[in-house]
Amino acid sequence: MTESSEWLIYRGAGEPHDGIDRLPAPPPWRDFASRDAAGRGADGSEDRRLGAYRHLAELHRPGAEELEMINAALYLRRPLLVTGSPGAGKSTLAHSVAYELGLGNVLRWPIVSRSTLQDGLYHYDAIARLQDVQIAAPQGTDPATPGAPGSVEGIGSYIRLGPLGTALLPSDTPRVLLIDELDKSDIDLPNDLLNVLEEGEFAIPELERVADRLPGGVAEVLTADGTKARVRDGRVRCRAFPFVVLTSNGERDFPAPLMRRCIHLELGRPDHKRLATFVRAHLGDEAARAGDDLITHFLERSRSELVAADQLLNAIYLTDAAAPPSRDRLADLLIQRLDRPR
């Protein structure tokens, strides 16, 4: 094998070999083997990907305008709508606020074209409840018996709050909720959010209907965190309005009613310092120093092309871990423009 092909795992030669044994460890944001079903490391440590976000939050140093808008949203108890290009630091902002103010883990609601308000609030698994009743029926168990499978008292076991629903649970301090890439939603979701964001509460009809048959009107439900929470009379009402960060890549305009309920912050393109911090949080100081020239190259391209910081991470990780001979050419292939040439 020649020196130029030493980094290649797949050689395209049509001959089986054991090259897969030389595959290095995955980058932190693509490491799935080291976490368990709860999203933590096999040794109980924090998920490496969440750890990178936490480290990024520690290193994040916002500009003056960013600071003012964040504090305005905190004072006014209004959602913060953050617009900017991919990699501008929109998600980092939410993690930075949660970290500095000690507000716990960030609740994240990633938006796709099929997302609905119901997805963010709660999910009621009526099918699982029916199945439990059917399984218990041959054993002669009456569903009306307290504690029986599918009984009214156990209805909370079939309800799980979504990220927005969890953020609205009553607490003395606010939770931080990241509603990520709202511009990818269908046309209805921004308008559907208005009432919940204005009132800070919502109803769970499945619990409201049976509230008078629940002990004290209280049901215990699952949260987006995987913990349990008590819901009284079928309604979730916040005491401290959550710090809500809605992010957008600027791919669409939002309706005026949503805009007037939000504090709007537009982030410019990240500079060299912010990108170096981004790389350092995910890959460490050495990788950030070694990839300094790639950061400069990335910034030059970003002036005329739409490129994303994730692509820069990929390029720096691969050229550092694999050390391919055609480093610059490979970096150019990985940092592909995301818009069409004009």
Order of alpha helices (4+ residues) and beta strands (2+ residues): alpha-alpha-beta-alpha-beta-alpha-beta-alpha-beta-alpha-beta-alpha-beta-alpha-beta-beta-beta-beta-alpha-beta-alpha-alpha-alpha-alpha-alpha
